Amino acid sequence: NEKDKSEIKEIPMPMPASNVMLVHKGKVTRIGFKIDAKGNKVRVARSTGDEI
């Protein structure tokens, strides 16, 4: 029908975690994992190698 109007609606939705980057020391960085000395799996900033 020619009288009907279309519109674009913005609907809030959850954002996938894969689309989010972590900020470490003021810069965005990717995250990796490594095993520490105690055998625990820890997150590591790829840009600096620091544990997060």
N, C-alpha and C positions, 0 to 999 in steps of 0.2 A: 504494500500500500504506500502511495506517495506521501501521505500525510504523517506517517510514522517517522519519528526522529530516532536516529541512532546516537549513542553516546559511549564514551570510554569511562569506565568506572575503575577506580583504584581500590583494590581489596587487600587489606593487610594479610600477609601470609608469613609463615615461618621461613627463615632463610636457611638453606642447606649449609652445614658446617664446612663443606668443601669450598664454598665461595667466600670464606672469611679468612683473613690473614691476621696473625698475632703481631702486636707491636711490642718490640723489645728494644730498650734503650733509645726510644724515639723513632725507630725505623721499623718498617714492616719486614717480617722474616718468615721463612718457612720453618716447619717443625719436623724434627727427626726424633728417633728414639735410640737410646743406648742402655746398656746394662752397667750400673755403677759397681763400685768395689764390693758392696754388700750383696750384690745379686739382684737389686731392684731395677725394674724398668723405669727409666726417667725420660722426660721430654727434654730435648736439646734444641737451642736456636741454631739453625743451619748457618746463618751468617757469621756468628761469633763462636759457636761451639759451647756456649755457656748453658748450664742447666737452668731450666725455668721452673 
